Amino acid sequence: MIITTTPSVEGRAITRYAGVVAGEAILGANIFKDLFAGIRDLVGGRSATYERELQRAREMAMNEMADRAKELGANAVVGVDLDYEVLGAGNGMLMVSASGTAVVVE
């Protein structure tokens, strides 16, 4: 499955548009991760815990989007957009969504 943020795949013609596809992942951080991330934020530096969680959520959303494209008979997804949202006030839920257009390329 070819996945790209561009509107086409260079060197390959789009022969069929299968439709818009999306994938979502919602993850909750546990209280210990939040505690250690908070300490890291106080002393400075990057929060590797949250970076890993973001990467995991992004991969889950993109895999779900690719699976939906395959169900439509597509072999590529073009124009992919990734969005990140925090859900609820203070509950630590993170939503990552990926969407794009499922296509068949030659």
N, C-alpha and C positions, 0 to 999 in steps of 0.2 A: 504494500500500500504506500503510495507516494502521498506525503502530506506536506503542503507548502502554504505560506502566507501570501504568495503571489497569485495573480488571477489566472495564470496558465502555467504549464510545465514546459520549460524551454526545450525546443527540439521535438516536442511531441504534440500532435494535434488532438484537441478534445473532439471526440466523435459523438458523445451523448452526455447530456446533463441529467443526473438521476434525482436531484433534489437537495434541499438543505438538510444537513445532519448536525446533530449536537451531542455532546456528552458532558455530564456533570459529575463532580465529586464533592462531597461535603464531608469534612473531617473535623473532629474535635480534638483539641490538645488536652492532654491530661494535666492535672493540677501540679504534678512535680515538674513536668516540662515547663509549664508556665512560671513556676517559682524560679527555676534556674535561668530561664530566658530573662526574667525580670532582673535577677542579679547581674547577668551579663550586660543588660541595658544600663544598669546603674554605674558599672565600672567601665563601660565602653566596649566597643568591639562588635563583631557580628554574632548573631544568634544562629549557630549551626543547626540547632534543633528545629527552629522554624524554617530554615532554608531546606532541610531534608523533608519536612512536612509539605512545604510548597511544591517541591519537586515531585514527591509522591502523588499529591493531588493532581498536579498537571499531567503526569503520565497516565493516571487513571482516567481523567476526562478525555484525553486524546485517544486512548485505547478504546474507550466506549464509543467515541465519535467514529473511529475507524471501523469498529464492528458494525455500526449502523450503516455505514457506507457499503460495506461488503454485502450486507443483507439486501441492498438495493442493486447489487451487481456492479458496483463501481470498483475501479482499481486505483483511484486517486481522490484526494480532497484538496480543493484549491480555495484560496481566499480565507484561510483559517484565521480566526480571531480568538484570542484568549482573554478571559475576564476573570478578575479576582474580587471577591466580596467577603466582608466579615458579616456574619449573620447574628442578629441579636446583640444586645448591649451587655458586654462583659462575660458572655458564656463561652468564648473561645472557639466558636464554630467558623470554619473557613470554607467557602465555596469557590471552586474553580470551574469555569465552564469553557468549553471549546466548541466552536461552530464553524462551519464552512460549507462549500458546495461539493457534493459527491459527483464525480464525473468518471467517464470512461475515456482513457487516452490510448492512442495506438502505440 
